[in-house]
Amino acid sequence: SYIDWLITVPLQVVEFYLILAAIGVGTFVMFRNLMAASIVMLVAGFFGESGAMDGTLELSSTVWWIIGMAGWLYILYELWSGDVKKASESGSPGVQFAFTSMRWIVSVGWAIYP
């Protein structure tokens, strides 16, 4: 799963950036923050599930889960209330539809995908 996610999750972040960049409101800071949060989410989830860092860092799987959730919650915050959401509001109805559709995919899809 994680190999797939290392490809698809960053691609979804790129899609948000491209939607906003198409209307001239996407910034590098938005892209960087969303990408960093997605990588934190994925890496922490991998370490928590696999135990790959058990011998190096003495963090329980619960701590890794919390770190991963913090990354996902940051992404959700940006998409629903933060600067990324505010930037999307200046777009046309088509841009707002694309942004909202992607936002629901990330919110619901990532919540139910094991």
C-alpha positions in Angstrom: 0.0 0.0 0.0 2.7 2.5 0.9 4.5 2.2 -2.4 1.2 3.1 -4.1 0.5 5.9 -1.6 4.0 7.4 -2.2 2.9 8.0 -5.8 -0.8 8.8 -5.5 -0.8 11.0 -2.5 1.8 13.5 -3.8 0.0 13.5 -7.1 -3.2 14.6 -5.4 -1.3 17.4 -3.7 0.1 18.4 -7.1 -3.5 18.4 -8.5 -4.6 20.9 -5.8 -1.6 23.1 -6.6 -2.3 22.9 -10.4 -5.9 23.8 -9.9 -4.9 26.9 -7.9 -2.0 27.8 -10.2 -4.3 27.7 -13.2 -6.1 30.7 -11.8 -2.9 32.4 -10.5 -3.5 31.9 -6.8 -1.4 28.8 -6.1 1.8 29.6 -4.2 5.0 27.6 -3.6 4.3 27.9 0.1 0.9 26.2 -0.3 2.5 23.4 -2.4 5.4 22.9 0.0 3.2 22.8 3.1 0.7 20.3 1.6 3.5 18.1 0.2 5.4 18.1 3.5 2.2 17.2 5.4 1.5 14.4 3.0 5.0 13.0 3.4 4.9 13.3 7.2 1.5 11.4 7.1 2.8 8.6 4.9 6.2 8.2 6.6 4.8 8.2 10.1 2.1 5.7 9.1 4.7 3.4 7.5 6.9 3.5 10.6 3.9 2.9 12.9 2.6 0.0 11.0 5.8 -1.7 10.0 7.9 -1.1 13.1 10.8 -0.1 10.8 12.1 2.4 13.4 11.6 0.3 16.5 15.3 -0.2 17.0 16.2 3.4 16.2 13.5 5.5 17.8 11.6 4.3 20.8 8.3 5.6 19.7 5.2 3.4 20.0 2.9 2.8 17.1 0.4 5.1 18.8 2.9 8.0 18.6 3.5 7.4 15.0 -0.2 7.3 14.4 -0.6 10.6 16.1 2.2 12.1 14.0 0.6 10.8 10.8 -2.8 12.0 11.8 -1.3 15.5 12.5 -0.2 15.6 8.9 -3.6 14.5 7.6 -5.4 17.0 9.8 -3.2 19.8 8.6 -4.1 18.9 5.0 -7.8 18.8 5.9 -7.5 22.2 7.7 -5.9 23.8 4.7 -8.5 22.3 2.3 -11.5 23.2 4.4 -10.5 26.4 6.2 -7.0 27.5 5.6 -5.2 29.6 2.9 -5.6 26.9 0.3 -9.4 27.0 0.7 -9.4 30.8 0.7 -7.4 30.9 -2.5 -9.8 28.5 -4.2 -12.7 30.9 -3.6 -11.4 33.3 -6.1 -11.8 30.8 -9.0 -14.6 30.3 -11.4 -17.4 27.9 -10.7 -15.5 25.2 -12.7 -12.4 25.7 -10.6 -14.4 25.6 -7.4 -16.1 22.4 -8.5 -12.8 20.7 -9.3 -11.3 21.9 -6.0 -14.4 20.8 -4.0 -14.4 17.4 -5.7 -10.8 16.8 -4.9 -11.3 18.0 -1.4 -14.0 15.4 -0.8 -11.9 12.6 -2.3 -9.1 13.5 0.1 -11.4 13.8 3.1 -13.6 10.8 2.6 -11.4 8.6 0.4 -8.4 8.9 2.7 -10.6 8.3 5.8 -12.0 5.0 4.6 -9.1 3.6 2.6 -7.3 1.1 4.9 
